[in-house]
Amino acid sequence: MITVALPKGRTMQAALERFARAGVVPDEDFSSTRKLIVPASSAQARFLLLKDPDVPLYVERGAADVGVCGLDHVLESGADLLAPLDLGFGTCRLCLAAGRGTGVANGWRSGESGAELGRSLRVATKYPRLTARAFARRGVPVDIVPLSGSVELAAVADLADAIVDLVETGRTLEQNGLVVLEELLQVSARLVVNRASYRLKLEELLPVLERLGGPA
């Protein structure tokens, strides 16, 4: 039995389609069932439907053998797992952004942080680990404001000087007077695999992995 952790939200349908190509299809429609675990009886598998950030933990701890989640969550979690396949969907960018015409926007482009004299740059984000790492590489002191909701609002409402968040089309930033200052990471959906499962269930996993990574 293979347990697959799938992400809720915008990449779920693409992930289901990719697993269907590999012959792993849930017995019930996720949009109508209230079950927490949905079997795929024809493939001796089952699906868990999770929030994207939880997928790496479920896979690392062995509650799931494989999963699908964005590279941003793989790196932010710090989970010890394998990530053998870039699935090629769910593409976006993790970016630093700030208000258009602000001291931060003008200063960053000229090589300065743009923060007020005597304090660190305040940056709101759902990705504190990746944000801290990015600013450490640049040697810029940062005061990270961790959020779980709308990150753009933090810059608009003056909770933070800047934000680090995912950008897909950039329309939300533009409509709220924000501009991208720097791209920190190219993100796409990755297949992640539990290390023990890869050793102990290789015979079951290998055909699925090969079909997942094959041509469309």
N, C-alpha and C positions, 0 to 999 in steps of 0.2 A: 504493500500500500504506500503510495506517494501522497504526501500532503503538500498542497500548493497554497501559498499565501498571495492573495490578489489585492491590489489597491482599490479603494473606493475612488470615485471621482472621474476625472476626464480621461484617464488612461485605462480604466477598467475594461471598456469594450474592446479596445485594441489588444489588450492582454488576453481576453477571452478568445478573440479571433485567432491569435497566434497559437494558443493552446489547442484550439479546435483543429488547426492545421496539423498539429502533432498528435491528433487523435484523442485528446483529453477534453471531454465536453461535460459540463455539469448536467445532472439529471433534472434540475429545476432552474427556472428563470430567476436570476438574482433580483430583478425588479419587482417580483411579486411574492417571493418567499420570505418568511421571517426566520428561517432556519439560520443558525450561526455557522453550521458546517453542512455543506452541500456535497453529496457524493457524486462521483463520475464513475458509475459502476462498470461501464464498458471498458474502462482503462485501469481499473483497480487503483483509483485515485480519489481524492476528496479536496474540496476547495474551502479555504477560510477567506472571508472578506474583511479587510482591515483598513484603517487609515494608513495612508502611505508611510508616515514616519514610523509606524509600529512594525512594518514588515521586516526590517533588518533584525530587530530584537527577536521576533518569533522564529526567524530562520536561524539566527545565531544560537538560540537556546534549545533548538531542536523541536519546537512545537510545530514547525513546518520544515519540510525537506528542501523546498525551493520556493522562491517568491519573485515578485516583480515590483520594483520601486525605482524612483528616480535616483540618479547618481548623487544628487544633493543630499538625499536622506541616507544613502550608503555611507558617504563621507562624514556627514554630521553626526551619525550614530556612533561612529568609531567601532562598529561591530566587527568581530573576527569571523569573516565568512569569505566565500569565493564569489567572484563576480565575472563569470566566464564569457557572458554575451552582452553586447550592446544591441538591444532589440530595435533601435532605430526610430521609435515613436516617442511622443511626449517631449519633443525637443523644445528647449527654451534656454534662457541665460540667467545666471545668478549675477546680479549687478549692484553696484553702488550708485545711488541716485540722491539728488538733493534738489531743493527749489531752484528754479531758473532765476539767474541773476543774484543769488545769495552769495555771501562771502565764501561759503564752502564751495559752491560751484565755480566761482571765479578763482579761488585760491588753489583748488585741487588741480586745475588745468595748468597753473603756473608752478606747480611743485610744492605748494604749501597745503596744510590741512584746512585752513580757513576757519578754524575754531577760534573762539574768543580768547584773548590773551589771558594766560594763567589757568586755563582749564583744558581738559581733554575733549576731543570731538565726541559728541553724543550720537550714537548710531543705534537705531531701532531695527530689530530683525527677528525672524523665526530661526535663524541659524547662528547662534552665538559662537559655536566652536569654529565654524568656517570663517566667520567674520573676524574673530580674534586672531586666527591664523593669518588671514590676508593682511590685516593691519600690522601684525608683528613683522611680517616679511618686509613691509615698507618702513618700519621703524616709527610709526605714527601712534602716539598714545590715544587710546580709545576708551570711552565709557559706554559699554554695551547695555542697551535697554531691551531685554528679551520680551517678545510679544507672541501671542498665539492667534490674534485676529488681524484686522486690517493694518498692514504695516505702513501703507502710504499715508494714512491719516496721521501717523506720528510726526511726519515732517510737515504736513499741512497745518496741524494744530500746535506746532512748536514744542512737542514733547521731545523731539530729537532734531539734531542738525542735519542728519542724513539717514538714509535707510539702506539696508542690504536685503534684496528680495528677488524672487523670480520675475523675469520679464519675458512675455511671449510676443505680443505685438507692440507693446509700448503705449497703447492708446490710453490705458488707465493713468499712467504717469503723465502723459501729455495733457489730459483733461484736468489734472489736478496741479498743473504748473510745475511738474518735476521733470528733470532731465537726467539721463544716464551719464555718470562721470567715468565709470570704468566697468568693464566686464571682468568678473572674477572667475567664472566657471561656465563651461558649456555643459548643459544637462540633457540627458535623454534617459529613457527607461532601461534598466539593466535587469538581467536575470541573476538572482543571487542564490547561492547553494550552501547548505550547511556542510561544514567540513567532514563531520562524521558520516553523514548520509552519503556523501560522495564516495567514501571508502566502502561503507557497508551495504549500500543500495546501488552500486554502480551498474549492475546488470539491469536493474529496472530503470534507472535514470538515463543511461547513455542513449537509448533510442529516442527518448523524449528530447533530450538536449540536442541531438543531431537534427531532429525535425524542426525544433524551434529556431535553430540557427541556419536552416536551409533557405533556399530562395523562395520568394512569395509565389 
